[in-house]
């Protein structure tokens, strides 16, 4: 960050905070008027509805602006300084720009890496992988909330306790009878391969001013993030992670091991006309107490746009903006995250998730990002075929609950 940025950022932060609160106050006033119209006339004036919708979009923009400033302020001054270039990175640059893989072969032969020849691609240096990981983390809410574990295995396996160990009471000198041991289940998370291709002309590759790491990350990271995000929510587990919505979701209290629970709104495809927040409150109490300490809401922006208009019995809005840049907004006092892969509200949809995502969902990453350089298939372009191996699935079925938009 430059000295100018350091001087300007605080004033920008204050301005963004003031803008956010101004828009939120205007939104509350317009929505209050809309609710008053509904009470008097049963239906709100169309102009008021449009005004509330415009202010809802303005709220999204104001919150995004504040979060963007947070990213600027979070940059370390050292991040913009020149760094010593590692031997691996120098060899990587020669491979990317000219296809010279001799140095990479020497480095990976010394490190005893396997399967990293010209057929399978070469492992990207840590600097490149870190750049792509930062973009994935920034884009994907599941990356920020779930547990992430590196692995070198093709299938990650983890023992899960189905039942707890039995305990008993006994006198100090009394005989101890054998108690039952806990039941265990071995759950597995297959690792799927995620791939994307980036293309460049040789002219771009010959330009010494082009940062190849940033270029490659910019070309493929967003594609990876979008594909990952969809899989973490709705993936079927075949050659990809199994998403939270791909598991059986049963009515809360009736689910068995391997199923997650839901709370029904009582209305097909919507909230109840009166006291709509009651079921949201019920949802927050569905997970057991240990899971609620680190619990969050997740829904898409259209669902959040509806929930944002609700007020509690004291007349306070249950959604509140975040004035601390980089921190999530809150709903009923819990953090709320937008995820575009969550479904829109519809009949029998599970459009809102709530719980401890870190305990519930596990993302498994193979630690290497591979790149294969192909200058032949589509001349005059050089194609970079990038692969990354990712798996994922639910590891604790009790930690996450859903709001189902159905009668029961």
Order of alpha helices (4+ residues) and beta strands (2+ residues): alpha-alpha-alpha-alpha-beta-alpha-alpha-beta-beta-beta-beta-alpha-alpha-beta-beta-alpha-alpha-beta-alpha-beta-beta-beta-beta-alpha-beta-beta-beta
